[in-house]
Every structure is written in structure tokens, then in C-alpha cells.
């Protein structure tokens, strides 16, 4: 529950950061760590933009509390779970990193490059949270397995994560060169052709879709039930995200669709990591139908979907 809570909180911080951007509230607080040079909280004169920006900062405190819950819970287990504890501490230090990057974003007056770094740091936090969530269902590895079907699906899984990561990165370039600058004032954008970047982004999304389909078809039915279900769920989320992206690109990027697309990006990244970690665990316990005894499987590997 604690690990799942950290995943939800990590997604929430991405979405609320997007709310700050599309509402033009990025400089609602004009300084950092104080909201102004004299006050910690926004003043009434700063209006709704100050409240939105300060609310996003307060959510970082809530995120720290959830991460603390993960660390304390992992420490209190009767049987130690080192991977969960490492994941919890990784999340803590990434939260600290992201807070500092957020401060630099304000100091740099919403430079699109720093904004992109801020989003990527939040995505790194989500990566650590999903890893921790997945690790909470296992109490040890089962060893390597180099059977041909396993080697192929493992390679496809790694390729799927790599291309999805590139898709997310190019998405930050589309954002940085697009119209939502995060503030009502004149904020410089990245010097890229937005249409060209969007086309590349779409082509990468198509590549991810094909890779996911190939991986699903390559997954053996025996021992890979959870991985197949997660691959199907990932394909569904990816198709929904693609539809939102297509509609927003031809409707002049309305704020609501931008927010949905940002939420979708977090869900897509969560999904691809879940596919990868589940495939990796299933590979370690796979027994080839050509013979050989099955390797021991981590507890919960067959039941956790």
C-alpha cells in the first residue's frame, strides 16, 4: 500500500505541475524557496496563479510524507526487503533533486530547458516509485534463464522501454517549442519547428505501439500470464494516449487535452515499466517446454497483475 501510494503521488506531482504550466502559473510565486522575497506563502495580491504554484509546492511535502511511509514500512518488515528500502531512499533523494530543479526553474524564469529537466526529474521519481512498487511483491530473484524464447522477450522488453523513454524525451521538446510557456508573460521557447518535432514524436509513438504488439505476440503463454495482461493494458493506454495526442495536435492544443496527455504520459511510462519488470521476473522463472526443471519463482510473481 505504501509503495502504491508513492506511485499515485508521483503521478499526481506530474499532473499538478502540468496544471501550473497550462494555467500560466509558473511564476505565480516569484521566488524560491520563499514564494516572494518576504513571504513563504503567496499574498492575496498574487491571486489564483500564486495559489496554484504554492499548492504544487505543498504537494511536494505530501510526497515526502508518502516516501517516508515507504521507507518506514520497509524498515519495519519482519523479513527485510532491501530492494524496497533502496527504492524508498532513491525516491527521497529524487524528490530533493526535483525540488532544487523546481527552484532553478523559477530562478531561470521558466527556461524551457529547465522546465524539461524538471519534468524528466519527475519522471525519474515515477520510475523509482514503480520499481519500488514492483519490488514490494517479490522477496528475491530467481536467477538468470537464457532459453531462446526468454532471451527474445527480454530483448524486446528492453527495447520497448528504451524507445518509450525516447518518446517521453521528444515529448519534452514538443512541449518546449509549443505555445504553453507556463506564464502569461513572454517566455522564450525552444528553437525547434513544433510541427517537425510533433511528427517525430508521433513516429516514435507508432514504433512503441509496434514493439509492444511484437512483444505481446512473442510472450509464451506458459508462465507469462501476468506479463501478457500488462502488455495488453499497456497497449490500451498507449492507444488512448495516441488518440488524445492526435486530437490535441489538430485542435490548437486546448489546455484540458494537454493535461490529459500529460496524465497519459505518466500512465504510459508506468505501464511500460510494469511490463518490463513483470517480463523480467517471469523470465527468471520460465521453464522451457523442451525440457528442464522450472527455476524457483519469486513469491507473488504468478498472482500479481
LUMSE-605783 format. One record per residue (C-alpha): x, y negated, z; residue number from 0. Coordinates in pm, whole numbers, plus 50000, padded with zeros to 5 digits. Layout:
REM residues N
+-------+-------+-------+-----+
:     x :     y :     z :   n :
+-------+-------+-------+-----+
:     X :     Y :     Z : NUM :
...
+-------+-------+-------+-----+
***
This chain:
REM residues 305
+-------+-------+-------+-----+
:     x :     y :     z :   n :
+-------+-------+-------+-----+
: 50000 : 50000 : 50000 :   0 :
: 50281 : 49760 : 50083 :   1 :
: 50461 : 49834 : 49756 :   2 :
: 50140 : 49796 : 49555 :   3 :
: 50076 : 49467 : 49736 :   4 :
: 50416 : 49338 : 49620 :   5 :
: 50327 : 49425 : 49258 :   6 :
: 49997 : 49236 : 49284 :   7 :
: 50170 : 48939 : 49448 :   8 :
: 50441 : 48934 : 49179 :   9 :
: 50178 : 48924 : 48905 :  10 :
: 49991 : 48652 : 49095 :  11 :
: 50300 : 48429 : 49114 :  12 :
: 50343 : 48462 : 48735 :  13 :
: 49980 : 48371 : 48672 :  14 :
: 49977 : 48074 : 48911 :  15 :
: 50299 : 47949 : 48753 :  16 :
: 50113 : 47955 : 48424 :  17 :
: 49826 : 47759 : 48578 :  18 :
: 50079 : 47495 : 48681 :  19 :
: 50203 : 47475 : 48323 :  20 :
: 49877 : 47466 : 48128 :  21 :
: 49721 : 47211 : 48365 :  22 :
: 50020 : 46978 : 48325 :  23 :
: 50103 : 47003 : 48697 :  24 :
: 50469 : 47095 : 48665 :  25 :
: 50578 : 46761 : 48813 :  26 :
: 50281 : 46734 : 49047 :  27 :
: 50545 : 46742 : 49320 :  28 :
: 50821 : 46511 : 49207 :  29 :
: 51098 : 46664 : 49420 :  30 :
: 51214 : 46993 : 49572 :  31 :
: 51213 : 47141 : 49836 :  32 :
: 51007 : 46844 : 49958 :  33 :
: 50707 : 46753 : 49746 :  34 :
: 50823 : 46391 : 49746 :  35 :
: 51132 : 46225 : 49881 :  36 :
: 50950 : 46161 : 50210 :  37 :
: 50678 : 46426 : 50248 :  38 :
: 50669 : 46804 : 50243 :  39 :
: 50310 : 46820 : 50117 :  40 :
: 50153 : 46616 : 49836 :  41 :
: 49981 : 46290 : 49918 :  42 :
: 49623 : 46205 : 49824 :  43 :
: 49750 : 45971 : 49553 :  44 :
: 49915 : 46265 : 49374 :  45 :
: 49572 : 46412 : 49301 :  46 :
: 49493 : 46759 : 49174 :  47 :
: 49829 : 46806 : 48999 :  48 :
: 50014 : 46772 : 49328 :  49 :
: 49774 : 47018 : 49493 :  50 :
: 49821 : 47276 : 49217 :  51 :
: 50200 : 47253 : 49220 :  52 :
: 50216 : 47263 : 49601 :  53 :
: 49975 : 47559 : 49609 :  54 :
: 50210 : 47752 : 49382 :  55 :
: 50495 : 47677 : 49621 :  56 :
: 50289 : 47801 : 49916 :  57 :
: 50224 : 48128 : 49734 :  58 :
: 50599 : 48191 : 49749 :  59 :
: 50564 : 48207 : 50127 :  60 :
: 50285 : 48462 : 50095 :  61 :
: 50503 : 48661 : 49855 :  62 :
: 50784 : 48661 : 50112 :  63 :
: 50540 : 48799 : 50371 :  64 :
: 50437 : 49084 : 50139 :  65 :
: 50801 : 49167 : 50059 :  66 :
: 50873 : 49164 : 50433 :  67 :
: 50586 : 49411 : 50475 :  68 :
: 50755 : 49641 : 50222 :  69 :
: 51092 : 49622 : 50400 :  70 :
: 50948 : 49677 : 50747 :  71 :
: 50726 : 49963 : 50633 :  72 :
: 51020 : 50135 : 50463 :  73 :
: 51228 : 50097 : 50779 :  74 :
: 50954 : 50248 : 50997 :  75 :
: 50914 : 50569 : 50796 :  76 :
: 50991 : 50885 : 50993 :  77 :
: 51180 : 51011 : 50688 :  78 :
: 51400 : 50733 : 50541 :  79 :
: 51319 : 50619 : 50188 :  80 :
: 51639 : 50439 : 50078 :  81 :
: 51515 : 50359 : 49726 :  82 :
: 51209 : 50178 : 49862 :  83 :
: 51420 : 49986 : 50112 :  84 :
: 51665 : 49885 : 49840 :  85 :
: 51376 : 49778 : 49621 :  86 :
: 51229 : 49568 : 49901 :  87 :
: 51555 : 49387 : 49966 :  88 :
: 51606 : 49336 : 49592 :  89 :
: 51266 : 49168 : 49580 :  90 :
: 51359 : 48943 : 49872 :  91 :
: 51675 : 48813 : 49707 :  92 :
: 51499 : 48769 : 49372 :  93 :
: 51230 : 48562 : 49548 :  94 :
: 51510 : 48342 : 49686 :  95 :
: 51664 : 48318 : 49337 :  96 :
: 51331 : 48227 : 49180 :  97 :
: 51265 : 47959 : 49441 :  98 :
: 51601 : 47799 : 49362 :  99 :
: 51535 : 47819 : 48987 : 100 :
: 51196 : 47659 : 49051 : 101 :
: 51366 : 47373 : 49231 : 102 :
: 51611 : 47328 : 48945 : 103 :
: 51311 : 47322 : 48708 : 104 :
: 51174 : 47019 : 48894 : 105 :
: 51513 : 46851 : 48914 : 106 :
: 51563 : 46903 : 48539 : 107 :
: 51219 : 46752 : 48470 : 108 :
: 51077 : 47073 : 48319 : 109 :
: 51356 : 47153 : 48074 : 110 :
: 51204 : 47433 : 47861 : 111 :
: 51520 : 47640 : 47902 : 112 :
: 51498 : 47628 : 48281 : 113 :
: 51123 : 47697 : 48264 : 114 :
: 51201 : 48007 : 48055 : 115 :
: 51462 : 48113 : 48313 : 116 :
: 51201 : 48061 : 48586 : 117 :
: 50958 : 48294 : 48407 : 118 :
: 51228 : 48556 : 48342 : 119 :
: 51325 : 48548 : 48710 : 120 :
: 50960 : 48609 : 48799 : 121 :
: 50958 : 48899 : 48553 : 122 :
: 51272 : 49035 : 48719 : 123 :
: 51084 : 49021 : 49051 : 124 :
: 50796 : 49214 : 48894 : 125 :
: 51047 : 49473 : 48769 : 126 :
: 51181 : 49526 : 49120 : 127 :
: 50828 : 49544 : 49259 : 128 :
: 50717 : 49810 : 49007 : 129 :
: 51035 : 50009 : 49073 : 130 :
: 50966 : 49996 : 49447 : 131 :
: 50602 : 50095 : 49396 : 132 :
: 50706 : 50393 : 49186 : 133 :
: 50980 : 50493 : 49432 : 134 :
: 50726 : 50495 : 49715 : 135 :
: 50573 : 50809 : 49562 : 136 :
: 50896 : 51007 : 49545 : 137 :
: 51133 : 51133 : 49811 : 138 :
: 51424 : 51232 : 49593 : 139 :
: 51535 : 51306 : 49240 : 140 :
: 51518 : 51645 : 49076 : 141 :
: 51836 : 51632 : 48873 : 142 :
: 51906 : 51599 : 48505 : 143 :
: 51747 : 51802 : 48228 : 144 :
: 51887 : 51799 : 47875 : 145 :
: 51630 : 52016 : 47696 : 146 :
: 51574 : 51879 : 47341 : 147 :
: 51213 : 51758 : 47399 : 148 :
: 51322 : 51587 : 47718 : 149 :
: 51620 : 51414 : 47555 : 150 :
: 51396 : 51275 : 47279 : 151 :
: 51123 : 51137 : 47506 : 152 :
: 51385 : 50991 : 47740 : 153 :
: 51546 : 50806 : 47448 : 154 :
: 51209 : 50684 : 47321 : 155 :
: 51119 : 50563 : 47669 : 156 :
: 51442 : 50363 : 47700 : 157 :
: 51391 : 50216 : 47352 : 158 :
: 51033 : 50119 : 47442 : 159 :
: 51150 : 49929 : 47750 : 160 :
: 51430 : 49758 : 47556 : 161 :
: 51205 : 49635 : 47274 : 162 :
: 50935 : 49527 : 47519 : 163 :
: 51198 : 49327 : 47710 : 164 :
: 51296 : 49158 : 47383 : 165 :
: 50928 : 49091 : 47314 : 166 :
: 50893 : 48916 : 47652 : 167 :
: 51209 : 48713 : 47592 : 168 :
: 51095 : 48594 : 47248 : 169 :
: 50764 : 48505 : 47412 : 170 :
: 50950 : 48251 : 47627 : 171 :
: 51088 : 48094 : 47308 : 172 :
: 50737 : 48067 : 47166 : 173 :
: 50627 : 47903 : 47491 : 174 :
: 50925 : 47668 : 47499 : 175 :
: 50861 : 47548 : 47145 : 176 :
: 50482 : 47531 : 47183 : 177 :
: 50257 : 47245 : 47293 : 178 :
: 50211 : 47326 : 47664 : 179 :
: 50503 : 47137 : 47818 : 180 :
: 50382 : 47162 : 48178 : 181 :
: 50333 : 46789 : 48227 : 182 :
: 50134 : 46511 : 48067 : 183 :
: 50447 : 46305 : 48003 : 184 :
: 50679 : 46351 : 47706 : 185 :
: 50873 : 46670 : 47788 : 186 :
: 51122 : 46788 : 47526 : 187 :
: 51050 : 47124 : 47363 : 188 :
: 51287 : 47388 : 47229 : 189 :
: 51404 : 47300 : 46877 : 190 :
: 51258 : 47611 : 46713 : 191 :
: 50991 : 47647 : 46449 : 192 :
: 50693 : 47762 : 46652 : 193 :
: 50532 : 47947 : 46360 : 194 :
: 50851 : 48141 : 46282 : 195 :
: 50904 : 48235 : 46647 : 196 :
: 50542 : 48345 : 46675 : 197 :
: 50577 : 48568 : 46366 : 198 :
: 50888 : 48732 : 46514 : 199 :
: 50700 : 48776 : 46841 : 200 :
: 50416 : 48945 : 46656 : 201 :
: 50651 : 49176 : 46465 : 202 :
: 50814 : 49281 : 46791 : 203 :
: 50469 : 49350 : 46939 : 204 :
: 50395 : 49573 : 46638 : 205 :
: 50725 : 49755 : 46694 : 206 :
: 50637 : 49814 : 47058 : 207 :
: 50298 : 49947 : 46954 : 208 :
: 50457 : 50194 : 46708 : 209 :
: 50718 : 50305 : 46963 : 210 :
: 50451 : 50364 : 47224 : 211 :
: 50249 : 50572 : 46978 : 212 :
: 50556 : 50778 : 46881 : 213 :
: 50642 : 50833 : 47247 : 214 :
: 50288 : 50947 : 47324 : 215 :
: 50294 : 51196 : 47037 : 216 :
: 50637 : 51325 : 47149 : 217 :
: 50540 : 51383 : 47512 : 218 :
: 50491 : 51755 : 47583 : 219 :
: 50152 : 51840 : 47727 : 220 :
: 50301 : 52064 : 47993 : 221 :
: 50439 : 51867 : 48285 : 222 :
: 50385 : 51525 : 48130 : 223 :
: 50015 : 51466 : 48208 : 224 :
: 50077 : 51155 : 48418 : 225 :
: 50317 : 51013 : 48160 : 226 :
: 50064 : 51068 : 47880 : 227 :
: 49787 : 50894 : 48079 : 228 :
: 50010 : 50597 : 48149 : 229 :
: 50121 : 50579 : 47786 : 230 :
: 49756 : 50570 : 47681 : 231 :
: 49681 : 50297 : 47936 : 232 :
: 49984 : 50102 : 47813 : 233 :
: 49862 : 50125 : 47454 : 234 :
: 49520 : 49993 : 47559 : 235 :
: 49674 : 49698 : 47748 : 236 :
: 49909 : 49626 : 47457 : 237 :
: 49623 : 49620 : 47207 : 238 :
: 49423 : 49385 : 47430 : 239 :
: 49725 : 49160 : 47471 : 240 :
: 49782 : 49156 : 47096 : 241 :
: 49421 : 49056 : 47035 : 242 :
: 49446 : 48768 : 47283 : 243 :
: 49775 : 48656 : 47128 : 244 :
: 49629 : 48662 : 46779 : 245 :
: 49319 : 48464 : 46878 : 246 :
: 49516 : 48201 : 47071 : 247 :
: 49760 : 48151 : 46784 : 248 :
: 49480 : 48069 : 46538 : 249 :
: 49275 : 47857 : 46779 : 250 :
: 49540 : 47596 : 46871 : 251 :
: 49643 : 47764 : 47199 : 252 :
: 49349 : 47689 : 47432 : 253 :
: 49454 : 47687 : 47797 : 254 :
: 49228 : 47974 : 47905 : 255 :
: 49364 : 48208 : 47638 : 256 :
: 49720 : 48105 : 47722 : 257 :
: 49650 : 48207 : 48082 : 258 :
: 49502 : 48539 : 47973 : 259 :
: 49802 : 48602 : 47750 : 260 :
: 50037 : 48528 : 48040 : 261 :
: 49846 : 48770 : 48263 : 262 :
: 49861 : 49020 : 47979 : 263 :
: 50238 : 48984 : 47954 : 264 :
: 50272 : 49075 : 48322 : 265 :
: 50042 : 49375 : 48276 : 266 :
: 50230 : 49487 : 47963 : 267 :
: 50564 : 49471 : 48146 : 268 :
: 50418 : 49653 : 48446 : 269 :
: 50276 : 49915 : 48213 : 270 :
: 50594 : 49983 : 48020 : 271 :
: 50792 : 50020 : 48343 : 272 :
: 50532 : 50262 : 48478 : 273 :
: 50558 : 50466 : 48156 : 274 :
: 50938 : 50468 : 48174 : 275 :
: 50963 : 50564 : 48542 : 276 :
: 50698 : 50833 : 48506 : 277 :
: 50865 : 50979 : 48196 : 278 :
: 51200 : 50975 : 48374 : 279 :
: 51058 : 51164 : 48673 : 280 :
: 50873 : 51413 : 48453 : 281 :
: 51189 : 51477 : 48251 : 282 :
: 51378 : 51574 : 48563 : 283 :
: 51119 : 51842 : 48645 : 284 :
: 51043 : 51966 : 48293 : 285 :
: 51074 : 52338 : 48223 : 286 :
: 51117 : 52427 : 47856 : 287 :
: 50858 : 52674 : 47725 : 288 :
: 51151 : 52854 : 47556 : 289 :
: 51266 : 52977 : 47894 : 290 :
: 51441 : 52875 : 48212 : 291 :
: 51318 : 52816 : 48561 : 292 :
: 51150 : 52484 : 48632 : 293 :
: 51353 : 52234 : 48824 : 294 :
: 51209 : 52107 : 49153 : 295 :
: 50984 : 51808 : 49113 : 296 :
: 50957 : 51504 : 49337 : 297 :
: 50658 : 51517 : 49568 : 298 :
: 50360 : 51341 : 49415 : 299 :
: 50502 : 51344 : 49063 : 300 :
: 50216 : 51551 : 48929 : 301 :
: 49941 : 51373 : 49117 : 302 :
: 50037 : 51006 : 49098 : 303 :
: 49887 : 50841 : 48792 : 304 :
+-------+-------+-------+-----+
***
